[in-house]
Amino acid sequence: MTRFTCFLAGGAAIAAAFAVTAAQQPSALAGVQPGLWEISGAAGTKSPIRQCVTELVVLAEFEHRGRACKPKIISDRGHSMIVEYSCGAAGFGRSRLDVITPRSLRIDTQGISEQLPFSYVLQARRVGDCASTSTPSSH
């Protein structure tokens, strides 16, 4: 193998390792399951918001939900984790997720959204499984 080929193969292996690590659930969320979550405390809302969550880390990006953001886990210890994320021109944020119970999270989040600062605390509670999107077949 040439030196360049070895370099490319090594780079591909490192990239694959990062992809696998990024896909794994953080240890702070080890006992917490995806599903239907009810989030209260969001700025500008009076009633809780229900959201189907397949990747729990996305709760850290609540202010920018629906945006293409890039998260980076800064700390993952015990029952707490800190996530920083960037959403391009839409803004950025830093959130601390604390696991109260496997069905209850506290999310302290702050950052910039649409060129304005935000800072608030959310309470997230797992209320069940996500509704199935498949339609039952009729016989």
PEURTA-V817740 format. One record per residue. N is the residue number from 1. NEAR is the number of other C-alpha atoms within 12 Angstrom. Layout:
n:near
N:NEAR
N:NEAR
//
This chain:
n:near
1:8
2:8
3:9
4:10
5:11
6:12
7:13
8:14
9:15
10:14
11:14
12:14
13:14
14:14
15:14
16:14
17:14
18:14
19:12
20:12
21:15
22:17
23:17
24:17
25:22
26:30
27:23
28:29
29:31
30:22
31:19
32:30
33:29
34:29
35:25
36:27
37:34
38:30
39:32
40:26
41:24
42:30
43:21
44:12
45:12
46:10
47:12
48:19
49:25
50:25
51:28
52:27
53:31
54:20
55:23
56:39
57:41
58:34
59:48
60:43
61:42
62:47
63:39
64:32
65:26
66:14
67:21
68:18
69:28
70:24
71:29
72:27
73:31
74:17
75:20
76:22
77:19
78:17
79:24
80:28
81:33
82:34
83:36
84:30
85:35
86:27
87:27
88:18
89:15
90:24
91:27
92:35
93:39
94:39
95:38
96:36
97:41
98:34
99:32
100:21
101:21
102:23
103:27
104:28
105:34
106:32
107:36
108:32
109:35
110:30
111:29
112:25
113:28
114:17
115:14
116:15
117:18
118:24
119:23
120:24
121:26
122:32
123:31
124:38
125:34
126:32
127:23
128:18
129:20
130:19
131:16
132:11
133:8
134:7
135:7
136:7
137:5
138:4
139:3
//
